[in-house]
Every structure is written in structure tokens, then in C-alpha cells.
Amino acid sequence: MRNIRTLPIDRITVAPSLLAADFGKLNAEIKRVTEAGADLLHLDIMDGHFVPNLTIGPPVLKSLRPVSNLIFDTHLMLSEPLKYAPVFIENGADHITFHLEADNDPAEVIRAIKAAGATAGISVKPGTPVETVYPYLDDLDLVLIMTVEPGFGGQSFMADLMPKITALRREIRRRQLRIHIEADGGIGAATVETVARAGGNMIVAGTSVFRHPESAAQGIAELHAASKFL
């Protein structure tokens, strides 16, 4: 299985969000961002309950897995991650991030993810204090800080959330852990420096990659360039 732990912590890595792709030609879209320099692929899974939107399910992951060697960074915006995480892993997810605000016990979800052979991450919505993640850090590979309200792509970046990233990076360093800090929402050339300076090293980017006015390669290059601010 492809492993998110192999990706560097000390430079910006880019996870294009499939939510912004042309769903009529997903295989071609994945090929396009892979050739453009994507480090992994972000898959937003929404259930219409935890967030007010519906996206893709396990059969789509299963159909995409044979055509891509990228890490499938799978973000479960679901009320019951404990029930569905093993199903997504079985169908091709390499990494599962679930929400702290979901219905299940976070420690139990982490155990289930790891038992199924994937790496585990926790995400928090903008209004959730980042300190609520701290009890689980020793067992995590990634923490995802939402810089928009989860549910829809194309939203504006919330710069006032950067102190959460800074506090989290400080705590990770204090404990001498190796955990990716991923940021998701409204991030492009104009906002990535702010994220990097705060301590975020992994960028989810939808519109700024798939719909970049020049090319996906240019969009990814602009994000990678912020590595100097880490």
C-alpha cells in the first residue's frame, strides 16, 4: 500500500482535490495532475448528513485505483467513519482522515483504520479548537485543518485560522512527532505562503490546480514554491 509517511515534512506537498475535477473524464483528470507534479490525490467523501453535500463512494475509488499510483488521501466527511473507513480502504484508500466532530469515538476509528492497513488522520472544522486533537496525536500520521467550512469547493480561505496551525505545529514539535499538517480550503498562489509560514506542509488544492488559468502544472508549481517559507 502507498504510504503517506514516505512524503516529506520539510517541504510543501500538494494534494489536488478531485472535487474540482471534470467528473466526466476522471481518469484523464487524474493523469493530468499526476503529470503536473501532484504528490498525492485528495478524495472528498461526503454523506449529505455530516455535511450538506454528496460526492463519491467506494465503487468510484475502486474504479480509479488501477489507473493511478498516487496516494489516495481520503477525507471522510461522514457521520459514521467507523462503519465506512474499512470499506474505503478495501476499495483503494491508502490514507483515511475523519472528523473529530463525527459520531464515533476517535480512538476507536483510528484503531480500525490502522487495523485495515491504512494511515490515519483527524480533521477539525473551523469552529473546533485544535487542542481537541492533542489527545490523539501520538497515534496519528496527519492532522487536517479546514480553512473553509467543509462541504463545498470553491470557498474563500479563512486566514484567521492560521493560529490553529501554528499551535498544532508547536505541539507536534514539542512531542518530537512526525505528523503532516494538511490545510484544505481556498488555498492557491495568493494564500499558500500564509499557510506555510504558520506551519502547514501539505496543501489540498482544488480550483487552484484543476482550474488554473494556465495549467495544472503551473498551479502545483506555485504551491510547491512556498516550501521556502516552512
N, C-alpha and C positions, 0 to 999 in steps of 0.2 A: 504493500500500500504506500502511496505517495505520502510524505510526511512533512507537515508544516514546520517541524522542529529543524529541518535542514535549511530553512530560509534564514538569512542574516538578520540580526537585531540592529546592527550598527549602520544600516543604510535603509533608504526608503524602498519598500516593495509595493507593487501595485496589483490590486485585485479588481479587474474590471467587473462591474456588476451586470450580469446577464439581463437584469430587469430593463436596461436601456437598449438592449439589442433588438434587431428586427426578428420577431418570433417566427416569421415566415421562412427564414433561412438560418436557423440557429447553428447548424454545422459550419456554414460559411462564415458566420459572425465569430464563432469561436476560433476558427482558423485565422481570421483576420487579426484578432487581438493577440493571439499566440505569436504570430509572425511579427507583430508590432512590439513585442517585448514584455508581454504580461508575465508576472511571476506566479500567479495563481488565478483562479476564476471564482468570483463570488456569486453564490446562488441564493437568492432571497425566497424563502418558503413562507407563505402567508396563508392563514386558515380562515380568514373572514370573521374571526371571533376575537383572537388576541389583538389583531389589527384589522381595520376596516377595508381589507382588500384580499383578493385571492390570486395566487400565482400558480406555480407548478408543483407537481407531486413526484413520488418515486419513479413512476414509469418514464418520465422525461429524463431524469438523471440516468436511468438505466440505458436509455437510447443514446445519450450523449457520451457516456463513459468510453465506449470503444473508439470514439473519434478524437479523444483528447488525452494528452499526457499531463495536462496541468493538474495541480492540486485542486480538488473541488472543495472550496471553502464555503460550507453550507450553513446558512444563517436561518435557524428555525424561529420564526415569529409565530409560535403556536402556543396554545393554552396548555397542551399536554406533551411536552418534549419527551418525557419518559416513555410514552407509548410509541412515538414516531421516530425517535432518534435511531434505534436499531434498524428500522425499516429503511431509512435513508442510507445508512451505512451499507446495508446489504445490497443496495441498488447503486452504489458507486461513490458515496460521500467519503472523503478522506478525513475531513475535519468537520466537527459539529459545534456551532455556537448556539446557545439557547439563552433565553431571557431570564434574569433573576426574578422578574415580576410574574413569571408563569406560575401555573397552579402547583407544580410538583416540587418536592424537596430537592434543592440544588445538589446537595451531596449525593443523593441517590441517582440523579440524572448523570452526573459526572462519572460515577461508577459504571453505569450502564453503557455510556459512550465508550469508555476505555475497555470494558469487557468485550465490546463488539469490535474492537480493534482500531478505533479512530482516536484522534486527539480531541481535546475538549476546550471550549471557551465559554465565557459568560459575557452577555451583553446587558447594558443598562440603558434605559430610556433617559432623555434629557432631565427629567424631574427627579430621578432616583439618585440619592447620594452615592458617590463612588465608594465610600467606605464600607458599604454593604457587601462589596465583593471581597474585601480583605480576608474574611474567614476561609475563603476557598482558594486563595492564591497558590498555596503550596501544591495543589492538585491540578492547576490549570496550565495550558500552553498559550493561551491568548485571552485578552480582555478586549471587548469591542465597545467603544464609546460612541453612542449615537449622537451625531451633531445635527440631526433633524429628528422630528417625531417619526417613528417607524410607520411604514405602511405604503408610502408612495414615493416614487423617484422624482427628481427634478426640483426638490425643495431648496430653500436658501440656507446656507451654512450659518450655524449659531456659534459665533466666536466667543460668546460669554461662557461656553462650556469648557474652554481650554484649561482653566484651573483644575478641573477634574482629571485631565490627562497628566498635568504636572504633578499633582498629588499622588496619582497612581504610579507614575514612573519613579517618584521618590521612594515610595513604599516598596516597590519591586527591587530597587537598588539596595535599599536598607536590608532586605532579606537575602540579597545576593541570588535572586531567582532569574531564570531566563524565560521571560514571557513577552510575547508580542503585544504591543498596544495598537489595536486597529481602530481607525476612525472612519465613520461612514455617514455621508450626507452633505451634499453641496460642495464637495472638495474638487478644486481644479487649480489651474496655474495661479490664480489670484489668492487662494486661501491655503494652499499646501504648506507654505513657509510657516504660517501661524501654527499649524498642527505639528510640524517637525520641531519647531522651537519649544513647543510645550512638552514634547517627548513621545509623540506618536510616530511609529516607524512603519506601519502598514496602512495603506490607503485604499479604501473602497471607492471606486470612481465609475459612475455610470455615464451620464451625459458628457462629462469632460473627456471621455475616451471614445465611446461608441459613436458619439455625435459631434466630435471635434470638427471645427470647420475646415481644418487642413487634412488631418489624418489621425487615425488611432495611434500611430507611431509617434506623432508629434505630441499628442495628449499624454501618452505614457512617459515620453522623454521629459516633458515639463514637470511631471510629478517626481520622477527619479532624480531630477536636478536638485530637489530640496534636501537630498541626503546631506549636503554640506551644512545644513542647519541643525542636524541632530546633535 
